Amino acid sequence: MSSSQAKPQAKRILVIDDTPDNLYLLETVLVEEGYVVEVASNGKTGLAMIEASPPDLVLLDAMMPGINGYEVTRRIRENKQLPFIPILLITAYIEADIPEGLNLGANDFLRKPIDYDELMARIKAFLRLKDNLSPTV
């Protein structure tokens, strides 16, 4: 790199969703915005990835078979080894239990179909919050 200024490291976002099309769309949009994106197709894999290398933010489908988004959120928040990670739950269900998700530790809810301008604004806001909460190295 010929520039004397170090480029800030791209933020890592983990997308957990059991629908391949949703994973692809979110990954495509986020990579285009300059984020490093990792994907998991179920809650169990997502939790293992978070524990192995905590991302800067998690986008999480609320309704998945096996370990759903509510349970993933609860387990992240109960694991005291993990740093603060903003969690955005995504749902297509009108009956989604938003209070339950927030009580378990989710930071926000987004409804499908996703408004990508709103998604990007929320991601940026939560990453700013995380940066402000995290001690500088």
LOTORKOL-353824 format. One record per residue (C-alpha): x, y negated, z; residue in three letters; residue number from 1. Coordinates in steps of 0.2 Angstrom, whole numbers, always signed. Layout:
BEGIN
X_Y_Z_ALA_NUM
...
END
This chain:
BEGIN
+0_+0_+0_MET_1
+8_-17_-5_SER_2
-4_-27_+6_SER_3
+3_-31_+23_SER_4
-14_-30_+31_GLN_5
-20_-13_+37_ALA_6
-37_-9_+31_LYS_7
-49_-5_+45_PRO_8
-53_+14_+46_GLN_9
-69_+19_+38_ALA_10
-83_+24_+50_LYS_11
-88_+42_+51_ARG_12
-106_+46_+50_ILE_13
-113_+64_+53_LEU_14
-130_+68_+44_VAL_15
-139_+83_+51_ILE_16
-154_+88_+40_ASP_17
-161_+105_+35_ASP_18
-167_+98_+18_THR_19
-152_+99_+5_PRO_20
-160_+84_-5_ASP_21
-160_+73_+10_ASN_22
-142_+77_+14_LEU_23
-137_+73_-4_TYR_24
-147_+57_-4_LEU_25
-140_+51_+12_LEU_26
-123_+56_+9_GLU_27
-123_+47_-8_THR_28
-130_+31_-1_VAL_29
-118_+31_+14_LEU_30
-102_+35_+4_VAL_31
-107_+21_-9_GLU_32
-107_+9_+6_GLU_33
-89_+14_+11_GLY_34
-93_+27_+25_TYR_35
-84_+44_+28_VAL_36
-99_+56_+28_VAL_37
-100_+73_+35_GLU_38
-115_+84_+33_VAL_39
-123_+99_+43_ALA_40
-138_+108_+38_SER_41
-144_+113_+55_ASN_42
-143_+107_+73_GLY_43
-131_+121_+79_LYS_44
-118_+117_+66_THR_45
-120_+98_+69_GLY_46
-117_+100_+88_LEU_47
-102_+110_+84_ALA_48
-95_+97_+73_MET_49
-99_+83_+85_ILE_50
-90_+92_+99_GLU_51
-75_+96_+88_ALA_52
-73_+78_+82_SER_53
-86_+65_+88_PRO_54
-92_+54_+73_PRO_55
-96_+36_+75_ASP_56
-114_+38_+72_LEU_57
-127_+52_+69_VAL_58
-141_+52_+57_LEU_59
-152_+66_+63_LEU_60
-168_+75_+56_ASP_61
-180_+76_+71_ALA_62
-189_+92_+64_MET_63
-178_+106_+60_MET_64
-180_+125_+63_PRO_65
-169_+132_+77_GLY_66
-162_+117_+87_ILE_67
-172_+102_+82_ASN_68
-166_+84_+83_GLY_69
-174_+81_+100_TYR_70
-163_+96_+107_GLU_71
-148_+90_+98_VAL_72
-150_+73_+105_THR_73
-152_+80_+123_ARG_74
-136_+90_+122_ARG_75
-126_+76_+115_ILE_76
-131_+65_+129_ARG_77
-129_+78_+142_GLU_78
-111_+81_+136_ASN_79
-100_+69_+147_LYS_80
-85_+74_+137_GLN_81
-92_+64_+122_LEU_82
-90_+46_+119_PRO_83
-105_+35_+116_PHE_84
-112_+40_+99_ILE_85
-127_+30_+92_PRO_86
-141_+42_+86_ILE_87
-154_+38_+73_LEU_88
-168_+51_+72_LEU_89
-177_+52_+56_ILE_90
-194_+59_+54_THR_91
-207_+62_+41_ALA_92
-220_+66_+54_TYR_93
-233_+54_+59_ILE_94
-235_+63_+75_GLU_95
-217_+62_+79_ALA_96
-214_+60_+98_ASP_97
-205_+43_+97_ILE_98
-205_+40_+116_PRO_99
-198_+58_+119_GLU_100
-184_+55_+107_GLY_101
-180_+38_+115_LEU_102
-181_+46_+133_ASN_103
-169_+60_+127_LEU_104
-156_+47_+122_GLY_105
-159_+43_+104_ALA_106
-156_+25_+99_ASN_107
-169_+22_+86_ASP_108
-181_+31_+74_PHE_109
-183_+29_+55_LEU_110
-198_+36_+45_ARG_111
-196_+45_+29_LYS_112
-197_+40_+15_PRO_113
-182_+30_+21_ILE_114
-180_+12_+17_ASP_115
-162_+11_+13_TYR_116
-160_-8_+16_ASP_117
-167_-5_+34_GLU_118
-156_+11_+36_LEU_119
-140_+1_+32_MET_120
-145_-14_+43_ALA_121
-148_-2_+58_ARG_122
-132_+8_+55_ILE_123
-122_-8_+54_LYS_124
-130_-15_+70_ALA_125
-127_+1_+80_PHE_126
-109_+3_+74_LEU_127
-106_-15_+80_ARG_128
-114_-11_+97_LEU_129
-103_+5_+98_LYS_130
-87_-6_+94_ASP_131
-92_-18_+107_ASN_132
-95_-4_+120_LEU_133
-79_+5_+116_SER_134
-62_+0_+124_PRO_135
-49_-6_+111_THR_136
-35_+6_+109_VAL_137
END
